[in-house]
């Protein structure tokens, strides 16, 4: 009895495992034989069909955008948009090759050089507009001879005031000072000799 039960259990488990394997193989076969998209347009169309919700479709479209950066042209071929240069390039496949990427880099270097030249020209034009006398030294001829030296005179010169011819009065001296006593002594002598001279005259 026990052996029969064990045989039945083993048979059921084998059948279950086989069914699971068959289901997995069917799903894998379905994925294997599903046509793989060749460019963004096929990938986006497939995402619209297989996406069950709006969020899932948005996620699938974002994956398509990562896988295929170029867009299919109507007449054939693909266009790649370089946002750094703000221009489109024509390429052969849905993604650029190494040679095509190298060409993009070279064009980007030329683009930066042209942008710098335009900025320098605009800056120079702005300086000439603000100051018309400003000229480029590279186009100026030989320097002209300097003119006569400039004489700078002040605009306001103070007018001198006339000095008074009247001498200020001599301050009265003090009795205690020796200079005052000497002046009085010499004045007395002069007065004495002058009086004697007046008396001696006929």
Secondary structure, 3 states (H helix, E strand, C coil): CHHHHHHHHHHHHHHHHHHHHHHHHHHHHHHHCCCCCCCHHHHHHHHHHHCCCHHHHHHHHHHHHHHCCCEECCCCCEEEEECCCCEEEEECCCCCCHHHHHHHHHHHHHHHHHHHHHHHHHHHHHHHHHCCCCCCCCCCCCCCCCCCCCCCCCCCCCCCCCCCCCCCCCCCCCCCCHHHHHHHHHHHHHHHHHHHHHHHCC
